[in-house]
Amino acid sequence: MTATPPAAAKTALRRNARARRKQLAAEHPEASAAAATRAPAMLAALNLDRPGVVAVYAAIGAELDPAPLGEALAAAGWTLALPASVDPQAPLAFRRWTPGEPLVVDAVGIQAPPSSAAAVRPDLVIVPLLAFDRAGGRLGQGGGHYDRTLAALRGSGPPPPFVGLAYAGQEAADLPREPHDQPLDGILTEAGYIGVRKDF
């Protein structure tokens, strides 16, 4: 029996994962706020004892909204940033952002701070996902934006922790991986923080 190539397996998984995430969003409207209460455990596990710059994201559709997490971290002294695409094939840029400031549509159609916003290098990157596994596997939308970005950050100095924000029900047993896939360092859900890397 021939094994399904990882790329083809991911395509099939994405269909099911999108439906599952939409269902979880309807069933657990409290999940974003609950995940935010787990922030201290996440910071402790990552050994982030001083506030820095945290990159969150502008939630789309059924993605778990990081707004409550961002608010909690900002209250603890963290500076918020959002990703911005200036070229669909290039790593994402990160720009400083304060809730309430206007956003514009970037090169891939996502809401992002304008080019006039200050560019920053994050100390922590929070990312959306369709599914995750406990070995750090992440199933994204398929554009490769975060994989390129994390590869660039990991190749240019000490990399920031890369943490997926998800509903606990988005966990999968074992996701297929390709050589370009960048692993998660941890996953934050409404049920708690799941550490993958232990060497922070």
HUMO-V956591 format. One record per backbone hydrogen bond with DSSP energy under -0.5 kcal/mol. CO is the residue of the C=O (numbers start at 1). NH is the residue of the N-H. If there is no record, write none. Layout:
CO_NH + CO_NH
//
This chain:
5_9 + 6_10 + 7_11 + 8_12 + 9_13 + 10_14 + 11_15 + 12_16 + 13_17 + 14_18 + 15_19 + 16_20 + 17_21 + 18_22 + 19_23 + 20_24 + 21_25 + 22_26 + 23_27 + 24_28 + 28_31 + 30_34 + 31_35 + 32_36 + 33_37 + 35_38 + 36_39 + 38_42 + 39_43 + 40_44 + 41_45 + 42_46 + 43_48 + 44_47 + 47_49 + 52_54 + 52_79 + 53_123 + 53_124 + 54_56 + 54_81 + 55_126 + 56_83 + 57_59 + 60_63 + 66_70 + 67_71 + 68_72 + 69_73 + 70_74 + 71_75 + 72_76 + 73_78 + 74_77 + 79_54 + 80_97 + 81_56 + 82_95 + 84_86 + 84_93 + 85_107 + 87_90 + 93_84 + 94_120 + 95_82 + 98_101 + 104_112 + 106_109 + 110_106 + 112_104 + 114_117 + 118_96 + 120_122 + 123_161 + 124_55 + 124_126 + 125_163 + 127_165 + 131_139 + 132_172 + 133_136 + 136_184 + 137_133 + 138_140 + 139_130 + 139_131 + 144_148 + 145_92 + 145_149 + 146_150 + 147_151 + 148_152 + 149_153 + 150_154 + 151_155 + 153_156 + 161_125 + 161_163 + 162_185 + 162_186 + 163_127 + 164_166 + 164_188 + 167_170 + 168_171 + 170_132 + 178_181 + 181_183 + 185_196 + 185_197 + 186_164 + 187_189 + 187_194 + 188_166 + 189_192 + 192_189 + 193_195 + 194_187
//
